[in-house]
């Protein structure tokens, strides 16, 4: 059967002239800035303008554009090869080209027998997967694209995904320890993109799923003595965000005189948050705080172990059939998270006693 696999990601500017509109699109999303539309319109432009110079400089450090689209397309090509048969991947970015509407039109022309929606966000959040899925359904309806569709909501503790990340962490630990002075200890800092606390308190499962990802990876790494902590990066608004921040965690490592290996646990591709924020800005912060060693584990990109994990998820989604599924099949997060898509969109089965 012809299968169209939609890979969702945030997207990024494809040139200096698109930095500003990309950022306006990002902060205009009602899933990101939860304010009435007339307030969000002005806030988006205010936030984008307030750090426009810094954003332009950071993208200039990467050649004037984000590498995310090229890396995502490479992941799609690798996934097609891994799956074989008539599987074809399409990229749907949330805030810059190719948008969901472009992908939907391409898929309609391809005319597949079925569609698999695969977010490149292992942990579900209303601000990432939730926003991308809402955007996709609107775009598909507008394009008149109606096909049997399986949706993978999350895979935060999928065994193959966790094993792929653990292997990259093992490699990072080995490289770090080979360069550290004798007697210097190493701490893993699992750094995830942050969220305002209010979003998590409202029922978003993201923080819990990040912590579950970390637990799944730690259970699989070879070095059982290395210590670890979870932290959150990339604060973008004045609200109180999840803590500790990655900045605070690095400062703490300086006080403790312990080396750090940053593990971008919520990212599966390199982009501005890894190549600039972690590799340049936070490295400089570590040096200022006299951290005795600063290292960063690789993100998966097209690592064969990660691609194999994605292929397994696609096969399970197809086997699950139409509708929503997780790496476990049914709901994988705690029922307390009311903003999980299973709580919002899936009607639980009626027990016989209830029916009676």
MIPASE-185430 format. One record per residue: residue number from 1; x, y, z of N, C-alpha, C, O in turn. Coordinates in steps of 0.02 Angstrom, whole numbers, plus 50000, padded with zeros to 5 digits. Each point is the difference from the previous one (the first is absolute). Layout:
<recs>
NUM_X_Y_Z_X_Y_Z_X_Y_Z_X_Y_Z;
...
</recs>
This chain:
<recs>
1_50042_49940_50000_49958_50060_50000_50044_50063_50000_50052_50002_50032;
2_49926_50048_49932_50036_50064_50000_49988_50036_50066_49943_50013_50019;
3_50111_50002_50016_49995_50032_50065_50035_50068_49999_50058_50004_49981;
4_49907_50048_50038_50029_50066_50008_50013_50012_50074_49955_49996_50041;
5_50108_50019_49975_50019_50014_50069_50014_50074_50006_50043_50027_49966;
6_49921_50006_50078_50008_50072_50009_50045_50011_50060_49983_49982_50057;
7_50075_50049_49932_50047_50016_50053_49988_50072_50023_50008_50047_49961;
8_49973_49961_50101_49986_50067_50027_50060_50027_50038_50032_49964_50038;
9_49982_50100_49952_50051_50035_50039_49983_50074_50000_49954_50022_49966;
10_50084_50018_50072_49986_50071_50005_50018_50039_49938_49965_50047_49982;
11_50089_49933_49985_50024_50038_49943_50049_50054_50023_50014_50008_50059;
12_50013_50028_49892_50048_50052_50015_50011_50044_49939_49984_49980_49944;
13_50044_50079_50066_50012_50046_49944_50045_49969_49947_50048_49965_50016;
14_49935_50047_49920_50042_49974_49946_50044_50055_49970_50031_49990_49948;
15_49973_50067_50086_50043_50055_49979_49992_50058_50047_49952_50001_50039;
16_50093_50048_49960_49996_50056_50046_49934_50038_49997_49976_50025_50051;
17_49994_49978_49890_49938_50038_49992_49940_49965_50031_49948_50031_50010;
18_50058_49905_50006_49944_49963_50028_50005_49992_50076_49956_49969_50030;
19_50096_50058_50001_50007_49994_50073_49941_50034_50035_49970_49970_50045;
20_50015_50091_49936_49946_50037_50033_49932_49968_49989_49965_49987_50049;
21_50014_49998_49888_49934_49969_49992_49994_49931_50033_49947_49982_50024;
22_50108_49980_49977_49999_49936_50036_49984_50011_50073_49958_49965_50029;
23_50075_50083_50002_49990_50012_50071_49931_50029_50014_49970_49985_50052;
24_50004_50056_49903_49932_50025_50009_49950_49943_49996_49953_49997_50040;
25_50057_49957_49913_49956_49942_49995_50002_49959_50064_49948_49977_50025;
26_50112_50014_50002_50009_49961_50061_49961_50030_50058_49962_49965_50034;
27_50047_50100_49978_49969_50031_50057_49927_50019_49988_49965_50023_50045;
28_50011_49969_49894_49930_50011_49985_49957_49938_50013_49939_50004_50000;
29_50093_49940_50012_49964_49937_50011_49964_50003_50067_50030_50013_50052;
30_49905_49975_49947_49961_50003_50061_50019_49946_50050_49985_50005_50059;
31_50049_49942_49917_50025_49949_50045_50062_50023_50038_50016_49973_50053;
32_50019_50077_49920_50060_50027_50032_49983_50060_50044_50015_50001_50059;
33_49952_50049_49911_49979_50060_50037_49924_49994_50011_49961_50011_49954;
34_50020_49972_50107_49930_49986_50015_49965_50064_50022_49987_50011_50059;
35_49998_50030_49892_49966_50064_50011_49951_50011_49944_50007_49969_49947;
36_49944_50074_50062_49953_50015_49946_50037_50022_49938_50055_50028_50004;
37_49915_49960_49938_50035_50010_49936_50025_50071_49991_50054_50011_49973;
38_49907_50039_50049_50021_50069_49990_50060_50018_50043_50040_50043_49982;
39_49966_49924_50077_50059_50010_50043_50059_49960_49972_50056_50023_49999;
40_49929_49915_49980_50053_49957_49974_50033_50030_49938_50061_49994_49991;
41_49900_50039_49967_50026_50031_49940_50055_50050_50017_50053_50000_49969;
42_49935_50043_50081_50050_50050_50019_50056_49969_50040_50058_50019_49991;
43_49926_49933_50053_50053_49968_50040_50050_49964_49955_50060_50003_50012;
44_49915_49963_49937_50044_49963_49955_50052_50046_49968_50059_49984_49996;
45_49916_50073_49982_50046_50047_49967_50046_50034_50050_50057_50015_49984;
46_49918_49996_50076_50042_50031_50052_50057_49953_50021_50057_50020_50005;
47_49926_49916_50007_50050_49951_50021_50051_49989_49944_50060_49997_50012;
48_49915_49997_49926_50045_49989_49943_50047_50059_49990_50059_49991_49985;
49_49914_50069_50025_50042_50060_49990_50049_50010_50057_50055_50025_49988;
50_49926_49955_50073_50043_50013_50058_50066_49963_49997_50050_50024_50027;
51_49952_49920_49939_50062_49962_49996_50019_49987_49927_50036_49952_49984;
52_49940_50091_49971_50012_49990_49928_50074_50001_49984_50024_49959_49960;
53_50014_50088_50069_50071_50006_49984_50038_49938_50023_50041_49973_49962;
54_49945_50004_50098_50033_49940_50026_49983_49939_49959_50043_49958_49985;
55_49893_50036_49995_49979_49943_49959_50036_50000_49933_50023_49948_49977;
56_49981_50111_49991_50033_50005_49935_50074_49981_50006_50027_49966_49957;
57_50005_50057_50098_50070_49984_50011_50010_49925_50010_50048_49971_49975;
58_49907_49998_50062_50006_49928_50013_49990_49959_49936_50036_49951_49989;
59_49916_50069_49969_49992_49963_49937_50059_50013_49953_50018_49957_49960;
60_50011_50103_50045_50060_50015_49960_50057_49952_50018_50040_49983_49958;
61_49962_49997_50105_50052_49952_50022_49992_49932_49966_50048_49961_49997;
62_49892_50026_49978_49987_49936_49966_49995_50010_49924_49970_49958_49966;
63_50058_50096_50009_49997_50013_49928_49939_50038_49978_49985_50002_49940;
64_49979_50028_50107_49942_50041_49983_49934_49964_49998_49949_50030_49986;
65_50051_49905_50028_49938_49962_49998_50004_49941_50048_50054_49982_50025;
66_49889_49987_49986_49997_49941_50042_50015_49937_49958_49979_49996_49943;
67_50057_49956_50086_50012_49937_49964_49944_49950_50007_50004_49944_49974;
68_49942_50075_50063_49949_49951_50019_49965_49967_49941_49987_49940_50002;
69_49997_50099_49947_49964_49970_49943_50043_49948_49965_49976_49945_49985;
70_50087_50071_50002_50044_49952_49965_50008_49937_50042_50000_49945_49974;
71_50008_50064_50092_50008_49941_50044_49936_49958_50004_50004_49939_50002;
72_49939_50095_49998_49936_49963_50002_49989_49962_49935_49976_49943_50001;
73_50041_50087_49943_49993_49965_49936_50047_49940_49998_49982_49947_49973;
74_50078_50060_50055_50046_49943_50002_49972_49945_50044_50008_49941_49984;
75_49960_50076_50071_49968_49950_50042_49944_49964_49961_49993_49940_50005;
76_49969_50098_49956_49947_49971_49960_50027_49951_49948_49971_49947_49990;
77_50083_50071_49978_50030_49956_49950_50025_49936_50033_49992_49945_49972;
78_50040_50061_50086_50025_49941_50036_49942_49956_50023_50005_49939_49997;
79_49940_50092_50024_49942_49962_50023_49968_49963_49942_49979_49943_50008;
80_50017_50089_49934_49973_49966_49941_50041_49937_49984_49972_49948_49985;
81_50094_50058_50018_50044_49943_49985_49991_49945_50052_50001_49941_49983;
82_49990_50079_50080_49992_49951_50053_49934_49962_49993_49997_49940_50012;
83_49950_50095_49969_49934_49968_49994_49993_49960_49936_49967_49948_49998;
84_50065_50077_49949_49993_49966_49935_49929_50004_49974_49959_50038_50027;
85_50027_49925_49921_49933_50000_49971_49980_50067_49973_50042_50039_49977;
86_49894_49975_50026_49975_50064_49974_49986_50049_50056_49944_50024_50008;
87_50108_49990_50032_49995_50049_50053_50036_50063_49978_50057_49998_49977;
88_49910_50059_50030_50030_50063_49980_49989_50052_50055_49944_50006_50026;
89_50108_50030_49992_49997_50049_50054_49989_50071_49972_50028_50018_49949;
90_49931_50020_50087_49987_50069_49983_50012_50042_50063_49985_49979_50055;
91_50043_50080_49936_50016_50043_50056_49947_50054_50007_49983_50034_49952;
92_49992_49975_50109_49951_50053_50016_50027_50040_50058_49998_49978_50058;
93_50028_50081_49927_50026_50044_50053_49944_50045_50026_49953_50016_49964;
94_50055_50004_50098_49946_50040_50031_50005_50074_49987_49949_50034_49990;
95_50112_49993_50008_50006_50073_49998_50038_50027_49939_50006_50061_49993;
96_50018_49895_49964_50029_50023_49937_49998_49944_49949_49987_49942_50018;
97_50024_50074_49921_49993_49952_49945_50045_49939_50008_50056_50004_50025;
98_49917_49938_49953_49933_49987_49972_49948_49993_50055_50008_49960_50046;
99_49939_50079_49949_49946_49998_50048_49957_49938_49989_50008_49964_49951;
100_49946_50024_50096_49956_49942_49994_49958_50003_49936_49988_49948_49970;
101_49992_50111_50010_49960_50006_49938_50038_49977_49940_49972_49967_49956;
102_50093_50048_50041_50042_49978_49944_50006_49924_50001_49995_49967_49947;
103_50016_50004_50112_50006_49927_50006_49935_49966_49982_50000_49949_49966;
104_49944_50079_50056_49935_49970_49985_49986_49997_49925_49973_49951_49974;
105_50045_50103_49992_49990_50000_49927_50045_49949_49965_49979_49968_49952;
106_50082_50026_50072_50046_49950_49971_49973_49930_50011_50003_49957_49956;
107_49972_50030_50104_49974_49933_50016_49937_49985_49960_49991_49943_49978;
108_49967_50106_50012_49940_49988_49960_50019_49980_49929_49970_49956_49970;
109_50082_50077_50003_50023_49983_49933_50032_49931_49999_49994_49964_49950;
110_50038_50017_50104_50031_49934_50006_49946_49945_50004_50011_49944_49977;
111_49932_50072_50052_49942_49956_50006_50018_49934_50035_49996_49947_49970;
112_50023_50057_50094_50018_49938_50037_49938_49962_50021_49944_50025_49997;
113_50067_49913_50024_49945_49961_50028_49988_50017_50073_49944_49993_50025;
114_50109_50031_50008_49993_50017_50071_50053_50052_50018_50049_50011_49964;
115_49940_50022_50093_50045_50051_50024_50020_49985_50072_49959_49978_50040;
116_50104_50033_49976_50024_49995_50069_50027_50068_50020_50044_50027_49967;
117_49930_50000_50087_50024_50065_50026_50052_49986_50054_49984_49970_50052;
118_50077_50052_49936_50056_49983_50045_50035_50064_50023_50042_50027_49964;
119_49942_49998_50095_50035_50060_50025_50073_49984_50017_50015_49947_50027;
120_50029_50099_49957_50070_49993_50021_50011_50033_50067_50052_50030_50014;
121_49897_49965_50028_50002_50020_50070_49985_49937_50040_49942_49979_50003;
122_50107_49990_50029_49987_49937_50036_49949_50009_50057_49960_49955_50013;
123_50042_50103_50020_49955_50014_50055_49943_50045_49976_50012_50050_49966;
124_49927_49932_50051_49943_50040_49978_49996_50065_50040_50008_50000_50061;
125_49978_50054_49904_49980_50063_50031_49948_50033_49956_50001_49992_49939;
126_49954_50043_50092_49951_50038_49962_50034_50053_49957_49972_50021_49949;
127_50088_50000_50071_50036_50053_49964_50039_49974_49940_50021_50040_49958;
128_49988_49896_50037_50038_49971_49944_49956_49951_49961_49971_50019_49950;
129_50024_49920_50073_49959_49950_49965_49928_50022_49994_49969_49995_49947;
130_50003_50030_50108_49931_50021_49999_49987_50054_49948_49951_49997_49963;
131_50093_50053_50035_49993_50055_49952_50009_49975_49929_49963_50020_49955;
132_50087_49937_50034_50012_49974_49933_49942_49958_49975_49982_50005_49941;
133_49989_49954_50103_49944_49959_49979_49938_50042_49983_49965_49986_49951;
134_50022_50065_50089_49943_50044_49986_50009_50034_49932_49954_50005_49960;
135_50108_50018_50029_50016_50033_49937_49992_49952_49941_49975_50018_49947;
136_50047_49920_50063_49996_49950_49948_49927_49985_49981_49983_49998_49941;
137_49975_49990_50109_49930_49982_49986_49964_50056_49963_49959_49987_49956;
138_50057_50074_50061_49970_50057_49965_50025_50002_49927_49961_50011_49954;
139_50104_49978_50037_50029_50001_49933_49974_49943_49957_49985_50009_49941;
140_50009_49931_50089_49975_49942_49962_49928_50010_49978_49981_49983_49945;
141_49979_50046_50100_49930_50013_49983_49996_50050_49943_49959_49993_49954;
142_50083_50058_50049_49999_50052_49948_50022_49971_49933_49975_50021_49947;
143_50072_49930_50055_50024_49969_49938_49953_49945_49975_50011_49974_49945;
144_49938_50009_50094_49956_49945_49981_50034_49933_50005_49984_49954_49961;
145_50063_50039_50085_50038_49938_50008_49966_49957_50053_50002_50016_50060;
146_49968_49930_49918_49965_49955_50045_50027_49930_49988_49985_49969_49949;
147_50053_50005_50098_50029_49933_49996_50002_49969_50069_50002_50036_50050;
148_49998_49897_49955_50009_49969_50065_50065_50025_50031_50053_49998_49968;
149_49943_50026_50094_50057_50033_50031_50014_49973_50070_49955_49996_50042;
150_50108_49986_49970_50022_49979_50066_50045_50056_50028_50043_50025_49965;
151_49946_49993_50098_50036_50056_50031_50040_49976_50059_49972_49975_50049;
152_50094_50031_49948_50044_49983_50057_50006_50062_50044_50029_50050_49979;
153_49942_49947_50080_49999_50061_50043_50066_50010_50036_50020_50057_50011;
154_50015_49889_50008_50061_50007_50039_50037_49933_50002_49971_49947_49988;
155_50093_50057_50029_50041_49939_50007_50057_50012_50049_50056_49977_49991;
156_49927_50059_50062_50049_50025_50048_50039_49946_50036_50058_50011_50019;
157_49913_49931_49990_50037_49946_50033_50000_49936_49959_50009_49945_50027;
158_49981_50063_49908_50005_49942_49955_50068_49966_50009_50050_50035_49998;
159_49953_49900_50011_50064_49967_50014_50053_50011_49946_50058_50011_50016;
160_49922_49987_49920_50049_50009_49947_50024_50073_49996_50059_50013_49989;
161_49895_50034_50021_50019_50070_50002_50048_50013_50058_50052_50032_49992;
162_49930_49943_50068_50042_50011_50059_50069_49968_49991_50050_50028_50021;
163_49952_49913_49948_50064_49967_49988_50043_50040_49952_50061_50004_50008;
164_49908_50026_49941_50037_50040_49951_50031_50061_50034_50057_50018_49987;
165_49904_50015_50057_50026_50059_50036_50054_49978_50050_50051_50033_50007;
166_49937_49912_50027_50050_49976_50049_50067_49985_49966_50052_50013_50029;
167_49946_49960_49911_50062_49986_49964_50039_50064_49985_50061_50002_50005;
168_49903_50051_49977_50032_50065_49988_50027_50029_50064_50053_50032_50000;
169_49911_49958_50055_50025_50024_50065_50062_49961_50021_50049_50030_50024;
170_49951_49904_49965_50059_49960_50015_50061_50026_49962_50054_50005_50028;
171_49936_50011_49909_50055_50026_49959_50024_50067_50028_50060_50014_50003;
172_49892_50029_50017_50018_50064_50029_50038_49994_50065_50048_50037_50013;
173_49931_49916_50029_50034_49988_50064_50072_49978_49988_50047_50024_50032;
174_49962_49929_49921_50067_49974_49985_50046_50057_49974_50057_50005_50021;
175_49916_50036_49935_50040_50056_49973_50017_50050_50054_50056_50026_50003;
176_49896_49989_50040_50012_50048_50054_50052_49975_50049_50046_50036_50018;
177_49947_49902_50004_50046_49973_50050_50071_49993_49972_50049_50004_50037;
178_49956_49987_49897_50067_49996_49970_50036_50067_50002_50062_50002_49998;
179_49900_50052_50007_50030_50067_50000_50005_50032_50069_50035_50049_50008;
180_49931_49923_50041_50000_50030_50067_50064_49984_50038_50031_49948_49991;
181_49987_50098_50051_50058_49989_50044_49982_49945_50051_49942_49993_50017;
182_50107_49970_50006_49987_49947_50049_49965_50027_50062_50018_50053_50026;
183_49932_49911_49997_49965_50020_50061_49940_50045_49989_49962_50011_50047;
184_50030_50017_49892_49943_50045_49987_49938_49958_49984_50001_49957_49955;
185_49946_50054_50082_49939_49962_49990_49958_50032_49944_50010_50057_49981;
186_49942_49902_49993_49958_50022_49944_49927_49996_50019_49978_49951_50031;
187_49984_50101_49951_49928_50001_50012_49964_50007_49933_50017_50043_49959;
188_49933_49915_50029_49959_50006_49941_49945_50052_50012_49964_49996_50050;
189_50031_50052_49906_49946_50049_50003_49953_49987_49942_50015_50018_49943;
190_49928_49952_50071_49950_49987_49948_49961_50064_49990_49957_50018_50040;
191_50058_50017_49905_49971_50065_49987_49943_49995_49950_50010_49977_49943;
192_49931_50044_50078_49941_50000_49957_49977_50072_49989_50013_50043_50042;
193_49953_49969_49903_49972_50067_49989_49949_50013_50056_49959_49958_50016;
194_50045_50102_50013_49956_50016_50055_49929_50018_49979_49986_50008_49941;
195_49971_49998_50109_49931_50022_49991_49981_50044_50059_50027_49991_50054;
196_49928_50056_49937_49972_50035_50058_49967_49949_50048_49967_49954_49978;
197_50043_50056_50086_49971_49955_50050_49924_49996_49993_49970_49948_50013;
198_50000_50108_49968_49927_50002_49995_49973_49949_49950_49946_49972_50010;
199_50091_50016_49937_49978_49952_49949_50001_49929_50028_49954_49961_49988;
200_50098_50023_50050_50005_49934_50031_49945_49991_50053_49968_49948_50004;
201_50022_50104_50036_49949_49996_50053_49931_49993_49970_49955_49973_50033;
202_50035_50052_49906_49935_49994_49967_49986_49930_49975_49944_49985_49979;
203_50107_49971_50022_49988_49930_49980_50045_49974_49946_49991_49944_49977;
204_50058_50096_50000_50046_49977_49948_50046_49946_50028_50031_50011_50052;
205_49975_49931_49914_50041_49945_50026_50075_50005_49986_50037_49955_50019;
206_49985_50099_49950_50069_50005_49975_50053_49988_50054_50045_49959_49990;
207_49951_50076_50066_50051_49992_50052_50005_49928_50024_50055_49974_50007;
208_49888_49995_50006_50000_49931_50023_50030_49953_49948_50035_49953_50016;
209_49951_50061_49920_50026_49957_49947_50075_50010_49990_50036_49953_49984;
210_49988_50109_50025_50072_50012_49998_50034_49960_50055_50051_49967_49988;
211_49922_50037_50072_50030_49964_50056_49998_49924_49989_50046_49965_50019;
212_49900_50011_49949_49996_49928_49984_50052_49981_49947_50028_49946_50003;
213_49984_50099_49949_50052_49987_49949_50068_49994_50034_50039_49955_49984;
214_49976_50091_50062_50064_49999_50035_50007_49934_50039_50053_49969_49998;
215_49894_50011_50036_50003_49937_50039_50013_49941_49954_50038_49955_50017;
216_49929_50044_49924_50009_49945_49953_50071_49998_49973_50028_49946_49991;
217_50001_50112_49996_50069_50003_49975_50049_49980_50054_50046_49961_49988;
218_49945_50065_50073_50045_49984_50055_50000_49925_50016_50051_49973_50022;
219_49893_49995_49967_49996_49927_50012_50040_49960_49950_50012_49941_50010;
220_50010_50092_49936_50033_49964_49945_50073_50021_49989_50035_49969_49960;
221_49990_50082_50075_50069_50020_49989_50048_49953_50035_49982_49968_50050;
222_50078_50027_49924_50049_49952_50026_50030_50023_50066_50012_49958_50044;
223_49999_50107_49964_50032_50026_50060_49947_50013_50054_49966_50051_49998;
224_50028_49903_50048_49948_50005_50051_50018_50047_50057_49959_50014_50043;
225_50103_50010_49958_50022_50043_50055_49992_50074_49986_50002_50041_50046;
226_49989_49977_49891_49996_50071_49982_49935_50031_50027_49947_49968_49995;
227_50057_50092_50032_49940_50032_50026_49966_50040_49945_50030_50014_49948;
228_49907_50005_50064_49964_50036_49948_49949_50048_50030_49981_49994_50059;
229_49996_50053_49900_49948_50047_50019_49961_50019_49938_50026_49996_49944;
230_49912_50026_50066_49958_50024_49946_49996_50076_50005_49992_50027_50054;
231_50013_50007_49888_49995_50073_50000_49965_50022_49935_49988_49961_49955;
232_49997_50104_50042_49959_50025_49945_50031_50064_49972_50022_50044_50038;
233_49979_49961_49896_50033_50055_49967_49952_50042_49958_49941_49985_49995;
234_50085_50069_49976_49967_50040_49949_49939_50039_50023_49951_50006_49964;
235_50053_50021_50096_49944_50041_50024_49990_50059_49953_50048_50032_49978;
236_49889_49982_50005_49985_50051_49950_49950_50053_50021_49993_50051_49966;
237_49973_49939_50091_49950_50049_50024_50013_50016_50073_50037_49964_50033;
238_49933_50089_49993_50014_50021_50069_49970_49955_50054_50017_50007_50058;
239_49938_49947_49923_49968_49958_50050_50050_49955_50037_50058_49993_49979;
240_49918_49977_50075_50041_49951_50036_50001_49935_49959_49948_49972_49984;
241_50111_50005_49999_50008_49940_49960_50023_49942_50043_50018_50008_50058;
242_49980_49932_49912_50023_49940_50036_50072_50010_50023_50041_50031_49967;
243_49973_49941_50091_50067_50007_50028_50025_49932_50024_49961_49953_50008;
244_50105_50042_50003_50049_50052_49991_50014_50013_49927_49992_49955_49958;
245_50030_50105_50026_50020_50015_49932_50068_49968_49986_50037_49984_50047;
246_49979_50008_49889_50065_49973_49982_50055_50047_50023_50054_49978_50020;
247_49933_50087_49978_50049_50049_50025_50013_49988_50074_50058_50000_50021;
248_49889_49991_50018_50008_49988_50072_50038_49935_50013_50041_49996_50046;
249_49945_49953_49913_50034_49935_50009_50075_50006_49985_50040_49968_50034;
250_49977_50072_49916_50071_50010_49984_50034_50040_50055_50057_49984_50019;
251_49910_50067_50006_50028_50039_50055_50011_49956_50062_50050_50008_50035;
252_49903_49946_49978_50007_49955_50057_50060_49954_49990_50035_49984_50048;
253_49976_49994_49890_50058_49957_49986_50065_50038_50013_50049_49970_50022;
254_49952_50094_49965_50058_50040_50015_50014_50003_50075_50057_49993_50022;
255_49889_50016_50017_50009_50002_50073_50022_49932_50026_50040_49996_50047;
256_49935_49950_49923_50016_49933_50022_50067_49974_49972_50025_49948_50020;
257_50002_50091_49932_50062_49981_49966_49994_49929_49971_50041_49956_50013;
258_49907_50036_49947_49988_49936_49966_49989_50014_49925_49968_50049_49982;
259_50060_49909_49976_49992_50008_49927_49930_49980_49980_49966_49963_50035;
260_50012_50063_49907_49932_49985_49977_50000_49975_49928_50039_50021_49959;
261_49915_49932_50028_49985_49977_49932_49928_50018_49988_49954_49970_50029;
262_50034_50078_49926_49932_50021_49984_49968_49949_49953_50030_49981_49949;
263_49910_49996_50068_49964_49952_49959_49934_50033_49978_49955_50007_50042;
264_50038_50012_49894_49938_50033_49977_49943_49950_49994_49985_49976_49946;
265_49984_50008_50110_49954_49943_50003_49935_50010_49961_49968_49951_49981;
266_50012_50111_50006_49937_50011_49964_50010_50017_49926_49951_50012_49965;
267_50111_49987_50012_50015_50017_49930_50027_49939_49964_50042_49964_50027;
268_49935_50025_49912_50026_49943_49960_50039_50025_49939_50023_49959_49960;
269_49984_50107_50033_50037_50029_49944_50038_50061_50025_49978_50033_50047;
270_50079_49981_49923_50037_50060_50017_49964_50062_49972_49974_49999_49944;
271_50027_50054_50095_49972_50064_49979_50028_50054_50046_50050_49988_50034;
272_49919_50070_49967_50028_50056_50037_50009_49986_50075_50047_50024_50031;
273_49907_49937_49998_50005_49986_50072_50058_49953_50017_50024_50002_50057;
274_49999_49958_49896_50058_49958_50014_50065_50032_49975_50049_50003_50036;
275_49950_50021_49902_50061_50024_49968_50023_50069_50025_50059_50015_49998;
276_49894_50025_50026_50018_50066_50026_49991_50003_50076_50047_50014_50037;
277_49892_49973_49986_49987_50007_50072_50043_49954_50042_50031_50022_50049;
278_49970_49913_49934_50039_49953_50039_50075_50003_49983_50042_50002_50044;
279_49973_49996_49891_50070_49993_49980_50041_50064_50007_50061_49996_50010;
280_49907_50062_49987_50038_50063_50003_49984_50039_50064_50044_50012_50041;
281_49893_50008_49966_49982_50043_50057_50010_49966_50067_50028_50029_50046;
282_49947_49909_49960_50007_49966_50064_50071_49976_50013_50020_49994_50058;
283_50017_49993_49890_50071_49985_50010_50037_50060_50029_50042_49993_50045;
284_49942_50066_49929_50031_50061_50026_49979_50010_50073_50041_50021_50041;
285_49895_49965_49974_49977_50005_50069_50038_49952_50046_50019_50019_50056;
286_49993_49920_49920_50037_49951_50039_50071_50024_50014_50026_49991_50055;
287_50005_50039_49895_50068_50026_50010_50001_50057_50050_50045_50004_50042;
288_49904_50040_49955_49996_50055_50047_49990_49975_50072_50023_50032_50047;
289_49944_49911_49960_49987_49972_50066_50051_49947_50020_49991_49964_50049;
290_50063_50031_49913_50056_49955_50016_49979_49927_50006_50026_49963_50041;
291_49926_50017_49917_49982_49929_49996_50060_49963_49973_50026_50019_49948;
292_49997_49927_50085_50062_49967_49980_49998_49962_49934_50051_49975_49977;
293_49890_50020_49992_49995_49966_49935_49929_50008_49974_49952_49988_50036;
294_50042_50030_49900_49934_50010_49971_49996_49961_49935_50041_50010_49954;
295_49910_49945_50041_49993_49956_49942_49926_49996_49981_49957_50014_50041;
296_50030_49966_49897_49931_49993_49978_49993_49935_49961_50036_49987_49952;
297_49915_49972_50069_49985_49938_49964_49968_50016_49933_49966_50051_49993;
298_50045_49908_49957_49970_50010_49935_49924_49988_50003_49976_49959_50039;
299_49987_50078_49920_49930_49985_49990_49995_49947_49945_50049_49990_49963;
300_49895_49975_50031_49997_49943_49953_50011_50018_49927_50035_49965_49964;
301_49934_50091_50013_50001_50015_49928_49982_49936_49962_49945_49974_50009;
302_50100_50001_49947_49984_49939_49962_50037_49939_50026_50014_49954_49962;
303_50002_50045_50102_50033_49942_50030_49959_49937_49985_49940_49999_50012;
304_50091_49949_49962_49962_49940_49980_49959_49970_50056_49946_49972_49987;
305_50078_50032_50075_49962_49972_50056_49935_50039_50011_49948_49971_50016;
306_50055_50094_49976_49940_50042_50008_49952_49989_49942_49940_49995_50011;
307_50087_50001_49929_49957_49988_49942_49965_49932_50006_49941_49994_49982;
308_50094_49956_50043_49969_49935_50010_49944_50005_50051_49948_49967_49993;
309_50062_50074_50059_49947_50010_50050_49939_50033_49968_49943_49980_50014;
310_50068_50070_49944_49944_50032_49965_49963_49950_49955_49939_50001_49997;
311_50099_49957_49969_49969_49951_49956_49955_49953_50040_49946_49982_49978;
312_50078_49999_50081_49959_49957_50043_49936_50035_50022_49948_49968_50004;
313_50056_50096_50010_49941_50038_50019_49950_50005_49943_49940_49994_50010;
314_50086_50016_49929_49955_50003_49941_49964_49934_49991_49940_49998_49988;
315_50097_49948_50017_49969_49933_49992_49946_49988_50052_49947_49973_49985;
316_50067_50048_50077_49950_49990_50053_49939_50044_49989_49944_49980_50013;
317_50068_50081_49963_49943_50045_49986_49956_49970_49945_49939_50002_50005;
318_50093_49971_49943_49961_49968_49946_49962_49940_50027_49941_49990_49983;
319_50092_49971_50059_49967_49941_50028_49943_50019_50047_49951_49963_50007;
320_50055_50095_50024_49947_50023_50045_49938_50020_49962_49944_49994_50025;
321_50065_50030_49914_49943_50021_49959_49986_50073_50007_50041_50038_50025;
322_49901_49983_49952_49981_50070_50002_49997_50027_50071_49987_49963_50047;
323_50026_50101_49959_49992_50033_50064_50066_50012_50037_50054_49995_49971;
324_49939_50020_50092_50056_50020_50042_50034_49939_50031_49967_49952_50020;
325_50099_50050_49982_50037_49947_50035_50064_50029_50029_50023_50053_49979;
326_50005_49913_50070_50064_50018_50029_50047_49942_49987_49982_49951_49968;
327_50080_50055_50056_50047_49944_49993_49976_49938_50037_50022_49944_49985;
328_49934_50066_50063_49973_49943_50037_49934_49975_49970_49972_49950_50023;
329_50004_50084_49927_49936_49983_49970_49946_50046_50024_49975_50042_49962;
330_50006_49952_50101_49949_50044_50029_50035_50057_50036_50059_50013_49989;
331_49904_50020_50054_50028_50058_50036_50061_49980_50041_49999_49949_50035;
332_50054_50091_49961_50063_49984_50035_50013_50045_50060_50041_49981_50042;
333_49926_50077_49962_50014_50045_50056_49945_49994_50053_49948_49970_49988;
334_50064_50060_50069_49954_49996_50056_49934_50035_49984_49999_50051_49965;
335_49947_49922_50059_49934_50028_49986_49990_50069_50031_49953_50035_49983;
336_50092_49985_50062_49995_50066_50031_50013_50056_49950_49980_50057_50012;
337_50053_49927_49932_50017_50051_49950_49940_50010_49953_49993_49964_49950;
338_49965_50084_50066_49938_50009_49963_50010_50031_49931_49954_50002_49960;
339_50107_50024_50026_50013_50026_49934_50033_49949_49954_50021_50016_49944;
340_49985_49922_50080_50022_49945_49956_49945_49990_49948_49941_50004_50016;
341_50078_49983_49921_49948_49991_49948_49953_49942_50014_49944_49999_49977;
342_50079_49952_50062_49956_49944_50018_49943_50024_50044_49944_49974_49996;
343_50070_50074_50046_49948_50027_50044_49952_50046_49961_49941_50004_50016;
344_50086_50030_49933_49961_50049_49963_49958_49969_49945_49943_50021_49988;
345_50085_49928_49977_49968_49978_49938_49977_49928_49999_49961_49980_49956;
346_50063_49979_50091_49983_49929_49997_49947_49984_50053_50010_50013_50060;
347_49934_49960_49918_49947_49981_50045_50017_49933_50031_50009_49951_49963;
348_49995_50044_50104_50016_49936_50031_49945_49948_49989_49942_50019_49992;
349_50076_49917_50006_49949_49949_49990_49950_49999_50058_50019_50013_50057;
350_49919_49971_49928_49948_49998_50051_49999_49932_50032_49994_49948_49967;
351_50013_50052_50100_49997_49937_50036_49927_49976_50003_49953_50040_49998;
352_50040_49894_50006_49931_49972_50002_49960_50026_50058_49940_50013_49995;
353_50095_49996_50064_49964_50025_50058_49976_50072_49989_49946_50018_50023;
354_50096_50022_49940_49980_50068_49985_49940_50000_49952_49953_50039_50007;
355_50051_49916_49943_49946_49997_49951_49935_49980_50033_49946_50023_49981;
356_50059_49934_50068_49940_49979_50035_49970_50057_50039_49949_49991_50033;
</recs>
